Structures are given as C-alpha cells and as structure tokens.
Amino acid sequence: MSDETFRLLTSSDALDAYLVGLGGLLLLGLLALLGRRPGFAGGVVLSASAVIALAWTYRVPAEVVAGLGVLALGGLVPVRSPWLAMALSVPGATVVGAAFLDSPHPELVVFVVAGTVVLGGLVARFDRYDGPVAGMTLLVISFVGVLLVVPDTDQVIVVAAAAAPLLIVGYPLRLARIGPGGAQAATGLLLWSVAVGGVARAAALISGAAALGLLIADPLFRRSSAGGSDRSPLPLVAMQALICVLLALAMSLFPGRPVVVAVVSAGLLLAAGMSAQRI
C-alpha cells in the first residue's frame, strides 16, 4: 500500500466513514438487544453504511443508490431456486451497471451487471449454508482486498472504511448473516467499487472480483447443502485474508498483464475452494 493510500486511510473522509460503519454496527447490536435479531440484515446494513459515507464526500450516482435498493428488496422475495434468485437480481444489477453508460468504458456495464448476478448468487449460496456465520467477516475482508488491488483508491477507501467496523458482525459476534438481498447488494457495491477504482484496467477488474475469495469459491465446490455447520471460522478468515494479500502481490508484480493475473486469481480460488471442503 502506497504512502498516498495510507494518508487517505487516515483522512477525515475515511474517519467519517468509520463512524458511519460504527453506527451500522451499533444498529445491529441494538436490534439484537431488543430481541429482534437481525440475522439476515448484515449485507444491507453494510451497503447502506457505505452509500451514506460516500454521499458525505462524493456524488453517488442515483443509479447506484436505486440499484442497490432494488437488489436489497429482491432478497425479500422468498424463493428456493438459486436460479430464480439470480434472475430476480437482474433488474437491480442492470440499474447499478447503468451508472457507467456514459463513461468512456461502457464495457463496465457488463462487468457490473453480469458480476452482480452471477457472483452475487454465489455469495448468497455461501451465506445460506454458512454454519460458522463467518460470511460478514469474509465480506469485509473482500472490500479491504479491493482496496489493495485497484489503482484509484479515493472512493474505494471510503467504502472499505465504512465496512471495516462490521468485521466482527460475523465472527466472533455471530450477530448477522449477509442475507440474500444483502448478498446481491453488497456484491453490486463491491463490483461498482472495483469498476470505479480499477480505471477499466483488466487486471484490476479481475483481481478485484476475485477478492470475494471463499464467498464465491466455496459454493462452487460444495457438493451438497448439508454440512459445514461444524467448520471453524478462523481458518476461513485466515484463508480469505491470504487470498487478498496474494492478489495484491500479483497486481504489484503484473499490473499490466491481465492474463497472468487471471491465472493467479483462478488458481487461488481453486485452491481455496478445495481447501475449504476439508475444514
């Protein structure tokens, strides 16, 4: 991480974002104390905290706010089929992606829309069968991972700072899951952050999406919906952090070689997904 990134991490904008994220943490804690356990609100609270923090400093595109809201509401629809759940996320993902229609890189629309639908579906599946309730912790690590791999970190730092206080919501507090709507909304927010910070560099887009790590790798290798309830969360958290560090290393070594970064990312996800089945 560069000195400039460190300076931004300790800037007033980042500190404000930390406070907003802390407010989200307190909200989840208050709901739990009132007996209204916010079991599936984690991803929505994270997304809302990040948007509020961004709005203090930057102009958040209306498409992003509206799209994330539609994605969150889509999670309220009770569906059993993961394919139907992914289909329900298409409208919200499309609205988020529309934020890049007027940009010099309209291909980012496809990146955000397709990524939110497919990867968000995988994150929702991970969360649904997340026995250790470690999903929120892994998700926050993913946002920090994005910060490590993208070249333009101004807005990404605000998003990561707002997410940081929610690190303990999953493990060790086990206070909240990501939630189905939260999975899609948080994935859409993460990919929008990657698109904004990646400056249309293919290597940054690939590694940024791969920062979701176990959240997308584990569901690909899970043979059934059963099992996993007795898994220890600590190895999962450590593995997620290692994935993000290695992705950052790959980006520092091969910033202009997207094929190499794609091979490294695929290898890391493959190894992580297979290893997770042994935990």
N, C-alpha and C positions, 0 to 999 in steps of 0.2 A: 504494500500500500504506500502510495506516494505521500510526501510531506503535505502536498496540497489537499489530498483526501483526509489526512489526519486533521488538518486545520478546519476543514468543513465539518468533520465529525464533532468538533468541539465548538462549532459556531453557534450563534444564537438561534439560527433556524433549526439546527439539529436538537438543541436543548429544548426548544419549544415542542418539537416532535416527540421527544422523550416524554415530556409532560402529558401530551395528548395520549400517548400509548399507556402511560401510567393511569390515566383516567379510565381507559378501557379495561385495564386490569382491575381497578377498583370497582368498576361496574359489574364485572363478572363475579368478583368476590362478594359484593353486596347482594346480588341476586341469589348467590349460594347461601348467604346468611339468612335471607328471608325465606329460605326453603324452596325457592324457585330455581332449582339447579339448572344453569344454562348449558346443559350438556352438548347442544349442537349449535352454539352461538359463536364459537371461537373465531372461525374464519370471517364471519360477518363483522364482528367487532374489530378484528384486525384491519379489514378492508376499510371500514368506516373511519377508524382512527387515522389511517394513512391518508385518506382523502381529505379529512379535516386539517391535518397537519400541512398537506400540500397547499390547500386553499389559503392558508395564512401567508404563504410566501410566493407561490406561483399561481398562475391562472390554470386551473384544472379544466380540461376540455369538458364541455357539457356531455359529450358522447360517452366519456369515461364514467362520469357520475351516474348517468342514466343506465348505461350498460351494466355496471356493477350492481345497481339496484335491481334490474331485471334478472340478472343471474342469481342474486340472493333470493328473490321471490320465487324463482323457479324451483328452488330447493324445498319450498313448502308443499309442492305437489307430491303426494305420496305415490311413488312408482317403484316397482320391484325390478323391472328390467333396466340394466345399466345402459342399454342401447337407447331406450326411451328417455332416460335421464339425460343422456348426451344430446339427444335430439331437442329436448326442451331447453338446452343451454345455447342452441344456435342463435336465437334472436338476440339475447343479451350479448353474446360474443361478437355478433355482427355489429351491434351498436358501438361496442368498445373499439373494434377494429376500424370503424368509420372515422375515428379521430385522426387517422393517417391518410384519408382520401386525398387531402390537399397537400400532402407532404411531397418532397422531391423523391420519396421512396414509397410509392403506393404498394409495393410488394409486402410491406409490413402489415398491411391489412390481412393478407392471407396468413402470415405468421401468427398474428394475434388471434384471429378467428379460429383457424384450424387447431392451434395450440391449446386455446382455452377449452374447446370442445373435447379434444382427444385427451390431452394431459389432465385437464380438469376432471374428466371421467375417471382416470386412473387414481387421482388424488382422492376422489370421493369413495372409490372402492377401498383404498387403503384405510381411510378413516372409518368406513363401515365395519371393518373387521379388525380394528386396531385395539387389541386386547390390553396392551400396556397404557393406552391413552397417551401415546407419545407424539401423535400427529402434529399438534400445535407447536411443540418444541422443534420438530424437524422442519416445519414450515417456516418458522422464524429464522432458523439456520439457513434455509434456502434464500431468503431475502438478503441476508448478510452475504451469502455466496454470490448473488447477483452484483452486489456492491464491489466484490473483489475482482470480477471479471470484465465489467463494462468500462469503456474508456471515459465516458462522460458521466460523472457521478453526482452532479449538482442535485437533481431531483431524486435520484435513487437513494442518496443519503437520507433524505427526509423520510422516504418510505421505510427504509431499514430502521431508522431511529424510532419511528412510531411503532414498528413491530417489536423492537427489542424488549420492552418491558413485559411482553406477553410470552416471553421464552419459557417461563415457569408455569404457564397455564396448563401445559400438557404434563410435563414431568419437571419437578416432583409433585406438584399440587394435584394433578389429575382433575382439574376443575372443569375443563371443557374440551370437547372434541372440535374438529374443524367444522363438521356439519356438511350436509350435501350441497346446500346453497352456498355455504361459506367456502367449500372446496372450489366451486366454479368461480365465485367472485374473487377469491384470493389468487387463484391461478391466472385469471384475467388481469388482475392488478400486477402480478409478478411479470407476466409477459409484456404488458404495456410498459413497465419499468425497463425491461430488457430492451424493448424496441426503442425507447427514448434514449437510454444510456448507451446502447450499442452502436448508435450512429450508423445503422444499416451495414455494419461490418459483420460478415457472415460468421466469422469465428466467435465473435462476442454473442451473437444471437444463439448459436449452437450451445456454447458453454453456459450461457445464462439460462436457457431452458433446461439444460442438464443439471443445473443446480437444484432442481426439485429432487434429485437423487432417489433415495429409497421410496419416496412418496409415489414415484412412477415406476421404479424398478421392481419393488416388492410385489405389487399386484400382477405384474407380467409373469412372475414365476410361482405365484401361489396356485397350488393345484386344486384347492377347494376353499370354500368359505369358512370351513371349520378350522380350528386350531389357531395358534398364535396368542391365545389369552394368557399363556404362562410365560411368554417371552419377557426377558429382562429388557427394560427400556435403555439402560446405559450403553450396551453395545450398539444399539440402533442410533442413538445420539452421537456416539463417537464415530460411527461409520459415516453418518451424514456430514459431520464436520470435516472428516478426512476427504470425502468426495469434493467438497467445496474448495478445500485447500489445494488439492491436486488439480482441479480445474483452473484455479487461479495461476498455478505454476505453469500449466500448459499454455495458458493465454500469454504469460510473460515470456515464454520461450518461443512460441509460434504465433504471434499476434496476426500475422498476415497469411497464415496457412490454414484455411478452414478445413481442408480435408484431414490434415493431421489432428486438428482439434476435434473433429467429428469422430475420428477413430479412437482417440483417447477417451472422449466422453462416452462412446458406446462401450468401450472396454470397462470403464469404471462402473457404468450402470449394470453391465452384465455380471461383473464380479460381485457387486453389492447385492444385486437381486438374488444371485445363487447363494451367497453367504448368509443372507437374511433368513433363508429357509432352514438353516442349521442352528439358528439361535432359539 
